[in-house]
Amino acid sequence: MNRIQMNALALAVSLGFSAGAMAENMSKADYSTAKDKIAAEYKSGKAACNSLSANAKDVCVAQAKGVQKVARADLDASYKPSTKAHYEARVAKAEADYGVAREKCDDLSGNAKDVCVKEAKAAETTAKADAKAQMKTANANASAKETSSDARSKASSEKADARKDATADKVDAQYSVAKEKCDAMAGAAKDDCLAKAKASAGK
């Protein structure tokens, strides 16, 4: 990443943090102002990418878009806090990271590029699975505050299910990466690679 990209990214990231800090107990007008500031900083960050070319420019634009998306989600989560809003902020971060990683893969070719894309997707899937598990756990904990034993039992079951779902999503994502890496091989080596990938994923 060059100096212009770093400056644009640093500016946008600092905006995200300041927006989050401002959001506590902010008025609707303050929220609107913060939202406008995020949009302005995005334009500035994107404009800084114009001096670049080819894939470097694509990566820079993806970073600017990602920072804007995360800043907006964080602002919304701070302005109207809720379990769902915090979940959506984590999803926005996962998607922004994926967008940048995916663009960086374009610098590669062949199987290396395919593996890069799969790894980027696996990282996004993992982050989203963790976000979903955290949201379900938070909701289950809220339910567990009820006094009935039935409620506590249900909450415990929901937390276990959330962890199980998250683990399954992560295993599937890693299996997809492993299979893609096997594509660079042939014959018995490829068969052995696929067999190991299946065994590791419990397929």
Secondary structure, 3 states (H helix, E strand, C coil): CCHHHHHHHHHHHHHHHHHHHHHCCCCHHHHHHHHHHHHHHHHHHHHHHHHCCHHHHHHHHHHHHHHHHHHHHHHHHHHCCCHHHHHHHHHHHHHHHHHHHHHHHCCCCHHHHHHHHHHHHHHHHHHHHHHHHHHHHHHHHHHHCCCCHHHHHHHHHHHHHHHHHHHHHHHHHHHHHHHHHHCCCCHHHHHHHHHHHHHHHCC
